[in-house]
Amino acid sequence: MNRRIGVVGIVIEDPKEVSEKVNAVISDHGHLILGRMGIPKPEYQVGVISLIIEGTTDEIGSLTGRLGNLPGVTVKSALTTKTLHKEQDHD
């Protein structure tokens, strides 16, 4: 399967209302996530999460689609243009 690496940016308006759902979707796709950083801004009632991901376009689309369907959640992604191929060990 062709895999890509990239970043997903997530902006959450009113995190108190949807943060559990956002975290559940991210957890369901945990096998794709290489790194995660979250910045809460309670004084603005906003949260921002960035994910470094690796997966197929279908897997990444599932993650971003489910997140984007949550109310008050905006999602943007940027992926490598070429697919990744792991180098095989040669003995």
BAMARKOL-428042 format. One record per atom (N, C-alpha, C): residue in one letter; x, y, z. Coordinates in steps of 0.2 Angstrom, whole numbers, padded with zeros to 4 digits, always signed. Each point is the difference from the previous one (the first is absolute). Layout:
<pts>
AXYZ/...
</pts>
This chain:
<pts>
M+0004-0006+0000/M-0004+0006+0000/M+0004+0006+0000/N-0002+0005-0004/N+0004+0006+0000/N-0002+0005+0006/R+0006+0002+0003/R-0001+0004+0006/R+0002+0007-0001/R-0002+0005+0004/R+0002+0006+0000/R+0001+0003+0007/I+0004+0005+0001/I+0002+0003+0006/I-0002+0007+0000/G-0003+0003+0005/G-0002+0007+0000/G-0002+0003+0007/V-0004+0005-0001/V-0002+0003+0006/V-0007+0002+0000/V-0004-0001+0005/V-0007+0002+0001/V-0001+0005+0005/G-0003+0006-0002/G-0001+0005+0005/G-0008+0000+0002/I-0001+0000+0006/I-0007+0000+0003/I-0001+0006+0004/V-0005+0004-0001/V-0002+0006+0004/V-0007-0002+0003/I-0001+0001+0006/I-0006-0002+0004/I-0003+0006+0003/E-0006+0002-0002/E-0003+0005+0003/E-0005-0003+0006/D+0001+0003+0006/D-0004-0003+0006/D+0002-0007+0001/P+0006-0001+0002/P+0003-0007+0001/P-0004-0004+0006/K-0003+0004+0004/K-0004-0004+0006/K-0005-0004-0003/E-0003+0002-0006/E-0006-0003-0003/E+0002-0006-0004/V+0006+0000-0003/V+0002-0005-0005/V+0007-0004+0001/S+0003+0002+0005/S+0007-0002+0001/S+0000-0008+0001/E-0005-0003+0003/E+0000-0007+0001/E-0001-0004-0006/K-0004+0003-0005/K-0001-0003-0006/K+0006+0001-0005/V+0003+0006+0001/V+0006+0000-0004/V+0006-0005+0002/N+0000+0000+0007/N+0005-0005+0002/N-0001-0007-0001/A-0007-0002-0001/A-0002-0007-0001/A+0002-0001-0008/V-0001+0005-0004/V+0001-0001-0007/V+0008-0001-0001/I+0004+0004+0003/I+0007+0000+0000/I+0002-0007+0003/S-0002-0002+0005/S+0002-0007+0003/S-0002-0005-0005/D-0006+0000-0003/D-0002-0005-0005/D+0005-0001-0006/H+0004+0006-0001/H+0005+0000-0006/H+0007+0000+0003/G+0001-0002+0006/G+0006+0001+0004/G+0006-0003-0004/H-0001-0006-0004/H+0005-0003-0004/H+0003+0004-0005/L-0003+0006-0002/L+0002+0004-0005/L+0005+0006+0003/I-0001+0001+0006/I+0003+0006+0003/I+0007-0001+0003/L+0005+0004-0003/L+0007+0000+0002/L+0001+0005+0006/G-0004+0005+0000/G+0001+0005+0005/G-0006+0005+0001/R-0001+0003+0006/R-0006+0004+0001/R+0002+0005+0004/M-0002+0006-0001/M+0001+0006+0004/M-0007+0004+0001/G-0002+0001+0006/G-0006+0004+0001/G+0001+0006+0004/I-0003+0005-0002/I+0000+0007+0003/I-0007+0002+0002/P-0001+0000+0007/P-0007+0002+0002/P+0000+0008+0001/K-0005+0003-0002/K-0001+0008+0001/K-0006+0001+0003/P-0001-0002+0007/P-0007+0001+0003/P-0002+0007+0000/E+0004+0005+0000/E-0002+0007+0001/E-0004+0002-0007/Y+0001-0004-0005/Y-0003+0001-0007/Y-0005-0005-0001/Q-0001-0005+0004/Q-0004-0006-0001/Q+0002-0004-0007/V+0006+0000-0001/V+0003-0004-0006/V+0006-0004+0002/G+0000-0006-0004/G+0006-0004+0001/G+0003-0002-0007/V+0006-0001+0000/V+0004-0001-0006/V+0004-0007+0001/I-0001-0004-0005/I+0004-0007+0000/I+0004+0000-0007/S+0006-0002+0001/S+0003-0002-0007/S+0003-0008+0001/L-0001-0003-0005/L+0001-0007-0001/L+0005-0001-0005/I+0006-0004+0001/I+0004-0002-0005/I-0002-0008-0001/I-0002-0001-0007/I-0003-0006-0001/I+0004-0004-0006/E-0001-0006+0000/E+0002-0005-0006/E-0005-0005-0001/G-0003+0000-0006/G-0005-0005-0002/G-0002+0000-0007/T-0004-0004-0002/T-0003+0000-0007/T-0005+0006-0001/T-0001+0002-0006/T-0005+0006-0001/T-0007-0002+0003/D-0002-0006-0001/D-0006-0002+0003/D+0000+0000+0008/E+0005-0002+0003/E+0000+0000+0007/E+0000+0008+0003/I+0004+0004-0004/I+0001+0007+0002/I-0007+0003-0001/G-0003-0001-0006/G-0007+0002-0001/G-0005-0002+0005/S+0000-0006+0002/S-0004-0002+0006/S+0001+0005+0006/L+0006+0001+0002/L+0001+0004+0006/L-0002+0007-0001/T+0002+0003-0006/T-0002+0007-0001/T-0008+0001-0001/G-0003-0005-0004/G-0007+0000-0001/G-0004+0000+0007/R+0002-0005+0004/R-0004+0000+0006/R+0001+0006+0005/L+0006+0002+0000/L+0001+0006+0004/L-0003+0006-0003/G+0000+0001-0007/G-0003+0006-0003/G-0008+0000+0001/N-0003-0006+0001/N-0007-0001+0001/N-0003+0002+0007/L+0005+0001+0005/L-0002+0002+0006/L-0001+0008+0000/P-0006+0002+0004/P-0001+0007+0000/P+0005+0004+0004/G+0002+0006-0003/G+0005+0004+0003/G+0007-0002-0002/V+0001-0005-0004/V+0007-0003-0001/V+0002+0002-0007/T+0006+0003-0001/T+0002+0002-0007/T+0007-0004-0001/V+0000-0004-0006/V+0006-0004-0001/V+0003+0002-0006/K+0007+0000+0000/K+0004+0001-0007/K+0006-0005+0001/S+0001-0002-0006/S+0006-0005-0001/S+0005+0002-0005/A+0006-0002+0001/A+0005+0001-0006/A+0004-0007+0000/L+0001-0003-0006/L+0003-0006+0000/L+0005+0000-0005/T+0005-0005+0000/T+0005+0000-0005/T-0003-0002-0007/T+0003+0003-0005/T-0003-0001-0007/T+0002-0007-0002/K+0005-0003+0002/K+0002-0007-0003/K-0001-0005+0006/T-0001-0006-0002/T-0002-0005+0005/T+0007-0002+0003/L-0001-0003+0006/L+0006-0003+0003/L+0001-0007-0001/H+0006-0002-0001/H+0002-0007-0001/H+0006-0001+0005/K-0001-0005+0005/K+0005-0002+0005/K+0006-0004-0004/E+0006+0002+0002/E+0005-0003-0003/E+0001-0007+0003/Q+0001-0005-0004/Q+0001-0007+0003/Q+0007-0001+0001/D+0001-0004+0006/D+0007-0002+0002/D+0003-0005-0005/H+0006+0001-0002/H+0003-0005-0005/H+0006-0003+0004/D+0001-0006+0001/D+0005-0003+0003/D+0005-0003-0005/
</pts>
